[in-house]
Amino acid sequence: MNGNRYASRKFLLALMFAVALIVGLFTGHVSGGEFISGITIITGLYAAADVTQDQLSRRAPPSPEQPPLGIG
């Protein structure tokens, strides 16, 4: 991981759906129960994807060492 978890596509997608739910709640298109359900689903999917990505990155074989460049 590059250390900037807030710039990942996964986080930005979750944020976009959360903002859409918040806008829907304030404009009256989404009720309170639907808002809570939607946020719960978004949070659960984000957490599951984060755990899956972490587990897959731990299983990945180490990258081969690059030979040093230059005269030697």
N, CA, C and O atoms as a Tripos MOL2 file, in Angstrom:
@<TRIPOS>MOLECULE
protein
  288   287    72     0     0
PROTEIN
NO_CHARGES

@<TRIPOS>ATOM
      1 N           0.8520   -1.1710    0.0000 N.3       1 MET1
      2 CA          0.0000    0.0000    0.0000 C.3       1 MET1
      3 C           0.8980    1.2340    0.0000 C.2       1 MET1
      4 O           1.9570    1.2420    0.6260 O.2       1 MET1
      5 N           0.4790    2.2390   -0.6830 N.am      2 ASN2
      6 CA          1.3200    3.4180   -0.8170 C.3       2 ASN2
      7 C           1.1640    4.4090    0.3360 C.2       2 ASN2
      8 O           1.8030    5.4610    0.3100 O.2       2 ASN2
      9 N           0.3550    4.1220    1.3270 N.am      3 GLY3
     10 CA          0.2290    4.9860    2.4800 C.3       3 GLY3
     11 C          -0.8440    6.0550    2.3610 C.2       3 GLY3
     12 O          -1.1520    6.7120    3.3560 O.2       3 GLY3
     13 N          -1.4180    6.2530    1.2010 N.am      4 ASN4
     14 CA         -2.4500    7.2660    1.0190 C.3       4 ASN4
     15 C          -3.7710    6.5630    0.7390 C.2       4 ASN4
     16 O          -4.2260    6.5070   -0.4040 O.2       4 ASN4
     17 N          -4.3750    6.0360    1.7760 N.am      5 ARG5
     18 CA         -5.5810    5.2330    1.6030 C.3       5 ARG5
     19 C          -6.8000    6.0570    1.1980 C.2       5 ARG5
     20 O          -7.7880    5.4980    0.7210 O.2       5 ARG5
     21 N          -6.7470    7.3760    1.3800 N.am      6 TYR6
     22 CA         -7.8920    8.2110    1.0160 C.3       6 TYR6
     23 C          -7.9130    8.5870   -0.4590 C.2       6 TYR6
     24 O          -8.8540    9.2380   -0.9130 O.2       6 TYR6
     25 N          -6.9100    8.1990   -1.2030 N.am      7 ALA7
     26 CA         -6.8890    8.4640   -2.6390 C.3       7 ALA7
     27 C          -7.1820    7.1980   -3.4360 C.2       7 ALA7
     28 O          -7.0710    7.2080   -4.6620 O.2       7 ALA7
     29 N          -7.5510    6.1130   -2.7680 N.am      8 SER8
     30 CA         -7.8170    4.8670   -3.4930 C.3       8 SER8
     31 C          -9.1810    4.9400   -4.1750 C.2       8 SER8
     32 O         -10.0840    5.6490   -3.7310 O.2       8 SER8
     33 N          -9.3010    4.1910   -5.2600 N.am      9 ARG9
     34 CA        -10.5780    4.1530   -5.9750 C.3       9 ARG9
     35 C         -11.6870    3.5950   -5.0950 C.2       9 ARG9
     36 O         -12.8350    4.0320   -5.1730 O.2       9 ARG9
     37 N         -11.3350    2.6300   -4.2600 N.am     10 LYS10
     38 CA        -12.3080    1.9990   -3.3670 C.3      10 LYS10
     39 C         -12.8960    3.0330   -2.4100 C.2      10 LYS10
     40 O         -14.1120    3.1000   -2.2310 O.2      10 LYS10
     41 N         -12.0270    3.8420   -1.7930 N.am     11 PHE11
     42 CA        -12.4980    4.8590   -0.8540 C.3      11 PHE11
     43 C         -13.3130    5.9360   -1.5650 C.2      11 PHE11
     44 O         -14.3640    6.3470   -1.0740 O.2      11 PHE11
     45 N         -12.8360    6.3880   -2.7100 N.am     12 LEU12
     46 CA        -13.5480    7.4370   -3.4390 C.3      12 LEU12
     47 C         -14.9200    6.9730   -3.9080 C.2      12 LEU12
     48 O         -15.8700    7.7550   -3.9160 O.2      12 LEU12
     49 N         -15.0310    5.7140   -4.2950 N.am     13 LEU13
     50 CA        -16.3290    5.1750   -4.7050 C.3      13 LEU13
     51 C         -17.2880    5.1070   -3.5180 C.2      13 LEU13
     52 O         -18.4590    5.4660   -3.6420 O.2      13 LEU13
     53 N         -16.7950    4.6490   -2.3730 N.am     14 ALA14
     54 CA        -17.6330    4.6110   -1.1720 C.3      14 ALA14
     55 C         -18.0560    6.0170   -0.7630 C.2      14 ALA14
     56 O         -19.2040    6.2340   -0.3750 O.2      14 ALA14
     57 N         -17.1360    6.9640   -0.8500 N.am     15 LEU15
     58 CA        -17.4380    8.3450   -0.5120 C.3      15 LEU15
     59 C         -18.4930    8.9360   -1.4510 C.2      15 LEU15
     60 O         -19.3880    9.6590   -1.0140 O.2      15 LEU15
     61 N         -18.3790    8.6220   -2.7410 N.am     16 MET16
     62 CA        -19.3400    9.1310   -3.7210 C.3      16 MET16
     63 C         -20.7580    8.6190   -3.4120 C.2      16 MET16
     64 O         -21.7190    9.3860   -3.4590 O.2      16 MET16
     65 N         -20.8820    7.3190   -3.0940 N.am     17 PHE17
     66 CA        -22.2030    6.7750   -2.7810 C.3      17 PHE17
     67 C         -22.7360    7.3350   -1.4640 C.2      17 PHE17
     68 O         -23.9380    7.5680   -1.3350 O.2      17 PHE17
     69 N         -21.8530    7.5530   -0.4850 N.am     18 ALA18
     70 CA        -22.2960    8.1330    0.7800 C.3      18 ALA18
     71 C         -22.7980    9.5610    0.5720 C.2      18 ALA18
     72 O         -23.8200    9.9480    1.1380 O.2      18 ALA18
     73 N         -22.0900   10.3350   -0.2290 N.am     19 VAL19
     74 CA        -22.5220   11.7100   -0.5130 C.3      19 VAL19
     75 C         -23.8580   11.6980   -1.2570 C.2      19 VAL19
     76 O         -24.7270   12.5280   -0.9880 O.2      19 VAL19
     77 N         -24.0210   10.7640   -2.1890 N.am     20 ALA20
     78 CA        -25.2900   10.6650   -2.9060 C.3      20 ALA20
     79 C         -26.4380   10.3430   -1.9450 C.2      20 ALA20
     80 O         -27.5390   10.8750   -2.0890 O.2      20 ALA20
     81 N         -26.1800    9.4750   -0.9710 N.am     21 LEU21
     82 CA        -27.2100    9.1710    0.0260 C.3      21 LEU21
     83 C         -27.5230   10.3800    0.9000 C.2      21 LEU21
     84 O         -28.6840   10.6260    1.2240 O.2      21 LEU21
     85 N         -26.5100   11.1270    1.2770 N.am     22 ILE22
     86 CA        -26.7260   12.3150    2.1100 C.3      22 ILE22
     87 C         -27.5410   13.3590    1.3480 C.2      22 ILE22
     88 O         -28.4590   13.9630    1.9030 O.2      22 ILE22
     89 N         -27.2050   13.5650    0.0910 N.am     23 VAL23
     90 CA        -27.9710   14.5140   -0.7350 C.3      23 VAL23
     91 C         -29.4030   14.0250   -0.8860 C.2      23 VAL23
     92 O         -30.3430   14.8140   -0.7880 O.2      23 VAL23
     93 N         -29.5750   12.7340   -1.1220 N.am     24 GLY24
     94 CA        -30.9210   12.1720   -1.2310 C.3      24 GLY24
     95 C         -31.7200   12.3210    0.0490 C.2      24 GLY24
     96 O         -32.9290   12.5510    0.0080 O.2      24 GLY24
     97 N         -31.0490   12.1920    1.1870 N.am     25 LEU25
     98 CA        -31.7300   12.3480    2.4700 C.3      25 LEU25
     99 C         -32.2110   13.7850    2.6550 C.2      25 LEU25
    100 O         -33.3500   14.0080    3.0640 O.2      25 LEU25
    101 N         -31.3550   14.7590    2.3580 N.am     26 PHE26
    102 CA        -31.7270   16.1540    2.5590 C.3      26 PHE26
    103 C         -32.7240   16.6700    1.5180 C.2      26 PHE26
    104 O         -33.4550   17.6240    1.7830 O.2      26 PHE26
    105 N         -32.7580   16.0460    0.3400 N.am     27 THR27
    106 CA        -33.7350   16.4870   -0.6640 C.3      27 THR27
    107 C         -35.0510   15.7280   -0.5620 C.2      27 THR27
    108 O         -36.0030   16.0370   -1.2790 O.2      27 THR27
    109 N         -35.1110   14.7430    0.3190 N.am     28 GLY28
    110 CA        -36.3630   14.0190    0.5310 C.3      28 GLY28
    111 C         -36.5540   12.8130   -0.3580 C.2      28 GLY28
    112 O         -37.6260   12.2070   -0.3390 O.2      28 GLY28
    113 N         -35.5630   12.4450   -1.1290 N.am     29 HIS29
    114 CA        -35.6820   11.2810   -2.0010 C.3      29 HIS29
    115 C         -35.3860    9.9770   -1.2690 C.2      29 HIS29
    116 O         -35.7500    8.9030   -1.7490 O.2      29 HIS29
    117 N         -34.7310   10.0590   -0.1130 N.am     30 VAL30
    118 CA        -34.3590    8.8920    0.6740 C.3      30 VAL30
    119 C         -34.8730    9.1110    2.0880 C.2      30 VAL30
    120 O         -34.6730   10.1750    2.6730 O.2      30 VAL30
    121 N         -35.5430    8.0840    2.6400 N.am     31 SER31
    122 CA        -36.0240    8.2070    4.0200 C.3      31 SER31
    123 C         -34.8970    7.8700    4.9950 C.2      31 SER31
    124 O         -33.8210    7.4330    4.5890 O.2      31 SER31
    125 N         -35.1570    8.0760    6.2660 N.am     32 GLY32
    126 CA        -34.1500    7.8080    7.2840 C.3      32 GLY32
    127 C         -33.7280    6.3490    7.3340 C.2      32 GLY32
    128 O         -32.5420    6.0500    7.4670 O.2      32 GLY32
    129 N         -34.6820    5.4460    7.2290 N.am     33 GLY33
    130 CA        -34.3670    4.0210    7.2560 C.3      33 GLY33
    131 C         -33.5550    3.5870    6.0540 C.2      33 GLY33
    132 O         -32.6310    2.7810    6.1720 O.2      33 GLY33
    133 N         -33.9050    4.1260    4.8970 N.am     34 GLU34
    134 CA        -33.1400    3.8100    3.6840 C.3      34 GLU34
    135 C         -31.7220    4.3650    3.7760 C.2      34 GLU34
    136 O         -30.7720    3.7450    3.2970 O.2      34 GLU34
    137 N         -31.5850    5.5370    4.3960 N.am     35 PHE35
    138 CA        -30.2700    6.1380    4.5680 C.3      35 PHE35
    139 C         -29.3910    5.2600    5.4580 C.2      35 PHE35
    140 O         -28.2380    4.9870    5.1220 O.2      35 PHE35
    141 N         -29.9320    4.8250    6.5810 N.am     36 ILE36
    142 CA        -29.1690    3.9750    7.4970 C.3      36 ILE36
    143 C         -28.7960    2.6630    6.8180 C.2      36 ILE36
    144 O         -27.6630    2.2000    6.9460 O.2      36 ILE36
    145 N         -29.7390    2.0620    6.0970 N.am     37 SER37
    146 CA        -29.4440    0.8140    5.3860 C.3      37 SER37
    147 C         -28.3600    1.0230    4.3330 C.2      37 SER37
    148 O         -27.4450    0.2090    4.2050 O.2      37 SER37
    149 N         -28.4640    2.1000    3.5940 N.am     38 GLY38
    150 CA        -27.4850    2.3800    2.5500 C.3      38 GLY38
    151 C         -26.0930    2.6090    3.1020 C.2      38 GLY38
    152 O         -25.1160    2.0830    2.5700 O.2      38 GLY38
    153 N         -25.9970    3.3980    4.1740 N.am     39 ILE39
    154 CA        -24.6910    3.6590    4.7840 C.3      39 ILE39
    155 C         -24.1150    2.3690    5.3680 C.2      39 ILE39
    156 O         -22.9090    2.1360    5.2830 O.2      39 ILE39
    157 N         -24.9680    1.5320    5.9610 N.am     40 THR40
    158 CA        -24.5070    0.2530    6.5070 C.3      40 THR40
    159 C         -23.9670   -0.6380    5.4040 C.2      40 THR40
    160 O         -22.9270   -1.2730    5.5760 O.2      40 THR40
    161 N         -24.6580   -0.6960    4.2730 N.am     41 ILE41
    162 CA        -24.2090   -1.5160    3.1440 C.3      41 ILE41
    163 C         -22.9000   -0.9760    2.5800 C.2      41 ILE41
    164 O         -21.9770   -1.7460    2.3150 O.2      41 ILE41
    165 N         -22.8110    0.3370    2.3950 N.am     42 ILE42
    166 CA        -21.5840    0.9430    1.8590 C.3      42 ILE42
    167 C         -20.4020    0.6690    2.7810 C.2      42 ILE42
    168 O         -19.3250    0.2910    2.3210 O.2      42 ILE42
    169 N         -20.6030    0.8580    4.0790 N.am     43 THR43
    170 CA        -19.5280    0.6310    5.0450 C.3      43 THR43
    171 C         -19.1130   -0.8380    5.0730 C.2      43 THR43
    172 O         -17.9230   -1.1480    5.1370 O.2      43 THR43
    173 N         -20.0860   -1.7360    5.0270 N.am     44 GLY44
    174 CA        -19.7740   -3.1600    5.0250 C.3      44 GLY44
    175 C         -19.0230   -3.5980    3.7850 C.2      44 GLY44
    176 O         -18.0750   -4.3780    3.8720 O.2      44 GLY44
    177 N         -19.4410   -3.1020    2.6300 N.am     45 LEU45
    178 CA        -18.7370   -3.4440    1.3900 C.3      45 LEU45
    179 C         -17.3260   -2.8840    1.3760 C.2      45 LEU45
    180 O         -16.3980   -3.5480    0.9140 O.2      45 LEU45
    181 N         -17.1570   -1.6620    1.8810 N.am     46 TYR46
    182 CA        -15.8250   -1.0610    1.9310 C.3      46 TYR46
    183 C         -14.9140   -1.8560    2.8580 C.2      46 TYR46
    184 O         -13.7610   -2.1230    2.5200 O.2      46 TYR46
    185 N         -15.4250   -2.2330    4.0200 N.am     47 ALA47
    186 CA        -14.6150   -2.9950    4.9770 C.3      47 ALA47
    187 C         -14.2460   -4.3650    4.4120 C.2      47 ALA47
    188 O         -13.1100   -4.8120    4.5640 O.2      47 ALA47
    189 N         -15.1990   -5.0340    3.7620 N.am     48 ALA48
    190 CA        -14.9180   -6.3490    3.1740 C.3      48 ALA48
    191 C         -13.8810   -6.2370    2.0610 C.2      48 ALA48
    192 O         -12.9870   -7.0770    1.9590 O.2      48 ALA48
    193 N         -13.9940   -5.2170    1.2380 N.am     49 ALA49
    194 CA        -13.0200   -5.0300    0.1590 C.3      49 ALA49
    195 C         -11.6420   -4.6950    0.7190 C.2      49 ALA49
    196 O         -10.6270   -5.1200    0.1670 O.2      49 ALA49
    197 N         -11.6020   -3.9410    1.8030 N.am     50 ASP50
    198 CA        -10.3230   -3.5730    2.4160 C.3      50 ASP50
    199 C          -9.6270   -4.8000    2.9970 C.2      50 ASP50
    200 O          -8.4210   -4.9720    2.8230 O.2      50 ASP50
    201 N         -10.3860   -5.6530    3.6890 N.am     51 VAL51
    202 CA         -9.8140   -6.8740    4.2600 C.3      51 VAL51
    203 C          -9.3490   -7.8080    3.1470 C.2      51 VAL51
    204 O          -8.2730   -8.3980    3.2420 O.2      51 VAL51
    205 N         -10.1500   -7.9440    2.0970 N.am     52 THR52
    206 CA         -9.7790   -8.8080    0.9780 C.3      52 THR52
    207 C          -8.5070   -8.3110    0.3080 C.2      52 THR52
    208 O          -7.6130   -9.1030    0.0100 O.2      52 THR52
    209 N          -8.4200   -7.0250    0.0710 N.am     53 GLN53
    210 CA         -7.2210   -6.4630   -0.5550 C.3      53 GLN53
    211 C          -5.9940   -6.6820    0.3260 C.2      53 GLN53
    212 O          -4.9160   -7.0020   -0.1760 O.2      53 GLN53
    213 N          -6.1550   -6.5130    1.6270 N.am     54 ASP54
    214 CA         -5.0410   -6.7090    2.5500 C.3      54 ASP54
    215 C          -4.5840   -8.1700    2.5490 C.2      54 ASP54
    216 O          -3.3840   -8.4440    2.5360 O.2      54 ASP54
    217 N          -5.5260   -9.0980    2.5640 N.am     55 GLN55
    218 CA         -5.1690  -10.5180    2.5660 C.3      55 GLN55
    219 C          -4.5030  -10.9240    1.2580 C.2      55 GLN55
    220 O          -3.5480  -11.7000    1.2670 O.2      55 GLN55
    221 N          -4.9880  -10.4180    0.1500 N.am     56 LEU56
    222 CA         -4.3910  -10.7600   -1.1400 C.3      56 LEU56
    223 C          -2.9960  -10.1760   -1.2790 C.2      56 LEU56
    224 O          -2.1220  -10.7930   -1.8880 O.2      56 LEU56
    225 N          -2.7790   -8.9920   -0.7210 N.am     57 SER57
    226 CA         -1.4510   -8.4010   -0.8220 C.3      57 SER57
    227 C          -0.4540   -9.1540    0.0540 C.2      57 SER57
    228 O           0.7380   -9.1650   -0.2540 O.2      57 SER57
    229 N          -0.9050   -9.7740    1.1230 N.am     58 ARG58
    230 CA         -0.0050  -10.5680    1.9700 C.3      58 ARG58
    231 C           0.3610  -11.8900    1.3230 C.2      58 ARG58
    232 O           1.4320  -12.4330    1.5920 O.2      58 ARG58
    233 N          -0.5110  -12.4170    0.4720 N.am     59 ARG59
    234 CA         -0.2570  -13.6900   -0.2010 C.3      59 ARG59
    235 C           0.5760  -13.5430   -1.4600 C.2      59 ARG59
    236 O           1.0960  -14.5330   -1.9750 O.2      59 ARG59
    237 N           0.7090  -12.3390   -1.9600 N.am     60 ALA60
    238 CA          1.4340  -12.1180   -3.2150 C.3      60 ALA60
    239 C           2.8990  -12.4810   -3.0320 C.2      60 ALA60
    240 O           3.5010  -12.1650   -2.0060 O.2      60 ALA60
    241 N           3.4680  -13.1460   -4.0300 N.am     61 PRO61
    242 CA          4.8900  -13.4870   -3.9150 C.3      61 PRO61
    243 C           5.7350  -12.2150   -3.9580 C.2      61 PRO61
    244 O           5.3590  -11.2360   -4.6020 O.2      61 PRO61
    245 N           6.8710  -12.2350   -3.2760 N.am     62 PRO62
    246 CA          7.7160  -11.0340   -3.2980 C.3      62 PRO62
    247 C           8.2280  -10.7720   -4.7050 C.2      62 PRO62
    248 O           8.5070  -11.7010   -5.4640 O.2      62 PRO62
    249 N           8.3450   -9.5080   -5.0350 N.am     63 SER63
    250 CA          8.8250   -9.1570   -6.3730 C.3      63 SER63
    251 C          10.3160   -9.4660   -6.4610 C.2      63 SER63
    252 O          11.0460   -9.2830   -5.4870 O.2      63 SER63
    253 N          10.7700   -9.9310   -7.6170 N.am     64 PRO64
    254 CA         12.1930  -10.2690   -7.7540 C.3      64 PRO64
    255 C          13.0650   -9.0240   -7.6650 C.2      64 PRO64
    256 O          12.6640   -7.9300   -8.0620 O.2      64 PRO64
    257 N          14.2470   -9.2150   -7.1450 N.am     65 GLU65
    258 CA         15.1860   -8.1000   -7.0150 C.3      65 GLU65
    259 C          15.7060   -7.7080   -8.3860 C.2      65 GLU65
    260 O          16.0050   -8.5620   -9.2210 O.2      65 GLU65
    261 N          15.8070   -6.4250   -8.6040 N.am     66 GLN66
    262 CA         16.3500   -5.9260   -9.8680 C.3      66 GLN66
    263 C          17.8760   -5.9210   -9.7760 C.2      66 GLN66
    264 O          18.4240   -5.5340   -8.7440 O.2      66 GLN66
    265 N          18.5640   -6.3410  -10.8260 N.am     67 PRO67
    266 CA         20.0300   -6.3070  -10.7730 C.3      67 PRO67
    267 C          20.5100   -4.8650  -10.7490 C.2      67 PRO67
    268 O          19.8870   -3.9960  -11.3580 O.2      67 PRO67
    269 N          21.6160   -4.6000  -10.0500 N.am     68 PRO68
    270 CA         22.1170   -3.2280   -9.9990 C.3      68 PRO68
    271 C          22.6000   -2.7650  -11.3690 C.2      68 PRO68
    272 O          23.2030   -3.5270  -12.1250 O.2      68 PRO68
    273 N          22.3260   -1.5290  -11.6620 N.am     69 LEU69
    274 CA         22.7380   -0.9580  -12.9310 C.3      69 LEU69
    275 C          24.1000   -0.2970  -12.7870 C.2      69 LEU69
    276 O          24.4340    0.2180  -11.7190 O.2      69 LEU69
    277 N          24.8760   -0.3100  -13.8410 N.am     70 GLY70
    278 CA         26.1680    0.3510  -13.8060 C.3      70 GLY70
    279 C          27.2890   -0.6390  -14.1060 C.2      70 GLY70
    280 O          27.0570   -1.8150  -14.3840 O.2      70 GLY70
    281 N          28.4480   -0.1440  -14.0420 N.am     71 ILE71
    282 CA         29.6180   -0.9710  -14.3260 C.3      71 ILE71
    283 C          30.0270   -1.6470  -13.0410 C.2      71 ILE71
    284 O          30.1690   -1.0040  -12.0010 O.2      71 ILE71
    285 N          30.2100   -2.9200  -13.1180 N.am     72 GLY72
    286 CA         30.5610   -3.5850  -11.8900 C.3      72 GLY72
    287 C          31.1550   -4.8740  -12.1410 C.2      72 GLY72
    288 O          31.5150   -5.5810  -11.2000 O.2      72 GLY72
@<TRIPOS>BOND
     1     1     2 1
     2     2     3 1
     3     3     4 2
     4     3     5 am
     5     5     6 1
     6     6     7 1
     7     7     8 2
     8     7     9 am
     9     9    10 1
    10    10    11 1
    11    11    12 2
    12    11    13 am
    13    13    14 1
    14    14    15 1
    15    15    16 2
    16    15    17 am
    17    17    18 1
    18    18    19 1
    19    19    20 2
    20    19    21 am
    21    21    22 1
    22    22    23 1
    23    23    24 2
    24    23    25 am
    25    25    26 1
    26    26    27 1
    27    27    28 2
    28    27    29 am
    29    29    30 1
    30    30    31 1
    31    31    32 2
    32    31    33 am
    33    33    34 1
    34    34    35 1
    35    35    36 2
    36    35    37 am
    37    37    38 1
    38    38    39 1
    39    39    40 2
    40    39    41 am
    41    41    42 1
    42    42    43 1
    43    43    44 2
    44    43    45 am
    45    45    46 1
    46    46    47 1
    47    47    48 2
    48    47    49 am
    49    49    50 1
    50    50    51 1
    51    51    52 2
    52    51    53 am
    53    53    54 1
    54    54    55 1
    55    55    56 2
    56    55    57 am
    57    57    58 1
    58    58    59 1
    59    59    60 2
    60    59    61 am
    61    61    62 1
    62    62    63 1
    63    63    64 2
    64    63    65 am
    65    65    66 1
    66    66    67 1
    67    67    68 2
    68    67    69 am
    69    69    70 1
    70    70    71 1
    71    71    72 2
    72    71    73 am
    73    73    74 1
    74    74    75 1
    75    75    76 2
    76    75    77 am
    77    77    78 1
    78    78    79 1
    79    79    80 2
    80    79    81 am
    81    81    82 1
    82    82    83 1
    83    83    84 2
    84    83    85 am
    85    85    86 1
    86    86    87 1
    87    87    88 2
    88    87    89 am
    89    89    90 1
    90    90    91 1
    91    91    92 2
    92    91    93 am
    93    93    94 1
    94    94    95 1
    95    95    96 2
    96    95    97 am
    97    97    98 1
    98    98    99 1
    99    99   100 2
   100    99   101 am
   101   101   102 1
   102   102   103 1
   103   103   104 2
   104   103   105 am
   105   105   106 1
   106   106   107 1
   107   107   108 2
   108   107   109 am
   109   109   110 1
   110   110   111 1
   111   111   112 2
   112   111   113 am
   113   113   114 1
   114   114   115 1
   115   115   116 2
   116   115   117 am
   117   117   118 1
   118   118   119 1
   119   119   120 2
   120   119   121 am
   121   121   122 1
   122   122   123 1
   123   123   124 2
   124   123   125 am
   125   125   126 1
   126   126   127 1
   127   127   128 2
   128   127   129 am
   129   129   130 1
   130   130   131 1
   131   131   132 2
   132   131   133 am
   133   133   134 1
   134   134   135 1
   135   135   136 2
   136   135   137 am
   137   137   138 1
   138   138   139 1
   139   139   140 2
   140   139   141 am
   141   141   142 1
   142   142   143 1
   143   143   144 2
   144   143   145 am
   145   145   146 1
   146   146   147 1
   147   147   148 2
   148   147   149 am
   149   149   150 1
   150   150   151 1
   151   151   152 2
   152   151   153 am
   153   153   154 1
   154   154   155 1
   155   155   156 2
   156   155   157 am
   157   157   158 1
   158   158   159 1
   159   159   160 2
   160   159   161 am
   161   161   162 1
   162   162   163 1
   163   163   164 2
   164   163   165 am
   165   165   166 1
   166   166   167 1
   167   167   168 2
   168   167   169 am
   169   169   170 1
   170   170   171 1
   171   171   172 2
   172   171   173 am
   173   173   174 1
   174   174   175 1
   175   175   176 2
   176   175   177 am
   177   177   178 1
   178   178   179 1
   179   179   180 2
   180   179   181 am
   181   181   182 1
   182   182   183 1
   183   183   184 2
   184   183   185 am
   185   185   186 1
   186   186   187 1
   187   187   188 2
   188   187   189 am
   189   189   190 1
   190   190   191 1
   191   191   192 2
   192   191   193 am
   193   193   194 1
   194   194   195 1
   195   195   196 2
   196   195   197 am
   197   197   198 1
   198   198   199 1
   199   199   200 2
   200   199   201 am
   201   201   202 1
   202   202   203 1
   203   203   204 2
   204   203   205 am
   205   205   206 1
   206   206   207 1
   207   207   208 2
   208   207   209 am
   209   209   210 1
   210   210   211 1
   211   211   212 2
   212   211   213 am
   213   213   214 1
   214   214   215 1
   215   215   216 2
   216   215   217 am
   217   217   218 1
   218   218   219 1
   219   219   220 2
   220   219   221 am
   221   221   222 1
   222   222   223 1
   223   223   224 2
   224   223   225 am
   225   225   226 1
   226   226   227 1
   227   227   228 2
   228   227   229 am
   229   229   230 1
   230   230   231 1
   231   231   232 2
   232   231   233 am
   233   233   234 1
   234   234   235 1
   235   235   236 2
   236   235   237 am
   237   237   238 1
   238   238   239 1
   239   239   240 2
   240   239   241 am
   241   241   242 1
   242   242   243 1
   243   243   244 2
   244   243   245 am
   245   245   246 1
   246   246   247 1
   247   247   248 2
   248   247   249 am
   249   249   250 1
   250   250   251 1
   251   251   252 2
   252   251   253 am
   253   253   254 1
   254   254   255 1
   255   255   256 2
   256   255   257 am
   257   257   258 1
   258   258   259 1
   259   259   260 2
   260   259   261 am
   261   261   262 1
   262   262   263 1
   263   263   264 2
   264   263   265 am
   265   265   266 1
   266   266   267 1
   267   267   268 2
   268   267   269 am
   269   269   270 1
   270   270   271 1
   271   271   272 2
   272   271   273 am
   273   273   274 1
   274   274   275 1
   275   275   276 2
   276   275   277 am
   277   277   278 1
   278   278   279 1
   279   279   280 2
   280   279   281 am
   281   281   282 1
   282   282   283 1
   283   283   284 2
   284   283   285 am
   285   285   286 1
   286   286   287 1
   287   287   288 2
@<TRIPOS>SUBSTRUCTURE
     1 MET1         2 RESIDUE 1 A MET
     2 ASN2         6 RESIDUE 1 A ASN
     3 GLY3        10 RESIDUE 1 A GLY
     4 ASN4        14 RESIDUE 1 A ASN
     5 ARG5        18 RESIDUE 1 A ARG
     6 TYR6        22 RESIDUE 1 A TYR
     7 ALA7        26 RESIDUE 1 A ALA
     8 SER8        30 RESIDUE 1 A SER
     9 ARG9        34 RESIDUE 1 A ARG
    10 LYS10       38 RESIDUE 1 A LYS
    11 PHE11       42 RESIDUE 1 A PHE
    12 LEU12       46 RESIDUE 1 A LEU
    13 LEU13       50 RESIDUE 1 A LEU
    14 ALA14       54 RESIDUE 1 A ALA
    15 LEU15       58 RESIDUE 1 A LEU
    16 MET16       62 RESIDUE 1 A MET
    17 PHE17       66 RESIDUE 1 A PHE
    18 ALA18       70 RESIDUE 1 A ALA
    19 VAL19       74 RESIDUE 1 A VAL
    20 ALA20       78 RESIDUE 1 A ALA
    21 LEU21       82 RESIDUE 1 A LEU
    22 ILE22       86 RESIDUE 1 A ILE
    23 VAL23       90 RESIDUE 1 A VAL
    24 GLY24       94 RESIDUE 1 A GLY
    25 LEU25       98 RESIDUE 1 A LEU
    26 PHE26      102 RESIDUE 1 A PHE
    27 THR27      106 RESIDUE 1 A THR
    28 GLY28      110 RESIDUE 1 A GLY
    29 HIS29      114 RESIDUE 1 A HIS
    30 VAL30      118 RESIDUE 1 A VAL
    31 SER31      122 RESIDUE 1 A SER
    32 GLY32      126 RESIDUE 1 A GLY
    33 GLY33      130 RESIDUE 1 A GLY
    34 GLU34      134 RESIDUE 1 A GLU
    35 PHE35      138 RESIDUE 1 A PHE
    36 ILE36      142 RESIDUE 1 A ILE
    37 SER37      146 RESIDUE 1 A SER
    38 GLY38      150 RESIDUE 1 A GLY
    39 ILE39      154 RESIDUE 1 A ILE
    40 THR40      158 RESIDUE 1 A THR
    41 ILE41      162 RESIDUE 1 A ILE
    42 ILE42      166 RESIDUE 1 A ILE
    43 THR43      170 RESIDUE 1 A THR
    44 GLY44      174 RESIDUE 1 A GLY
    45 LEU45      178 RESIDUE 1 A LEU
    46 TYR46      182 RESIDUE 1 A TYR
    47 ALA47      186 RESIDUE 1 A ALA
    48 ALA48      190 RESIDUE 1 A ALA
    49 ALA49      194 RESIDUE 1 A ALA
    50 ASP50      198 RESIDUE 1 A ASP
    51 VAL51      202 RESIDUE 1 A VAL
    52 THR52      206 RESIDUE 1 A THR
    53 GLN53      210 RESIDUE 1 A GLN
    54 ASP54      214 RESIDUE 1 A ASP
    55 GLN55      218 RESIDUE 1 A GLN
    56 LEU56      222 RESIDUE 1 A LEU
    57 SER57      226 RESIDUE 1 A SER
    58 ARG58      230 RESIDUE 1 A ARG
    59 ARG59      234 RESIDUE 1 A ARG
    60 ALA60      238 RESIDUE 1 A ALA
    61 PRO61      242 RESIDUE 1 A PRO
    62 PRO62      246 RESIDUE 1 A PRO
    63 SER63      250 RESIDUE 1 A SER
    64 PRO64      254 RESIDUE 1 A PRO
    65 GLU65      258 RESIDUE 1 A GLU
    66 GLN66      262 RESIDUE 1 A GLN
    67 PRO67      266 RESIDUE 1 A PRO
    68 PRO68      270 RESIDUE 1 A PRO
    69 LEU69      274 RESIDUE 1 A LEU
    70 GLY70      278 RESIDUE 1 A GLY
    71 ILE71      282 RESIDUE 1 A ILE
    72 GLY72      286 RESIDUE 1 A GLY
